[in-house]
Amino acid sequence: MPPALDRIDKRILAALQRNGRMSNVELAKEVGLSPTPCLRRVRMLEDAGIIDRYVALLNPTKLGVTTTVFVRVWLEGQDEDTVSHFVKAIQASPEVVECHLMAGDCDFLLRVVAKNIEAYRQFQAEHLARVKGVRSLKTDIPMQKVKLSSRISHS
């Protein structure tokens, strides 16, 4: 069971989600603590696994990565070997930025990023479709990004 979060913990989490690079002094000032107790709380949130890691969010367009697709994957079977082989192949594929084991129609849902649609087609044909145990793939191409957030509400 995760530790109970008080109002200050929630303010710390909100502030760090907005700007993970802020100094402890800035964070302490924003949440109304002195630096030492603020740092102690941040360390507690890290140790509890509530703060999982710190990352830099990159702008894919500025890096020439202009295409995002969602791929529904159906496997030939749900046995441990087939699923495990597929998961290992996906974990080794940098184009796949999200992979979810699904309940429902398909077995997995992937979010794949690529330089362009041709680069995705090449990845699909040369890698994804060739993973042992893959029965079928369906690619959905989003027309417009309406919302993308890395923030998690913790009310």
Disulfide bonds with the S-S distance in Angstrom:
none
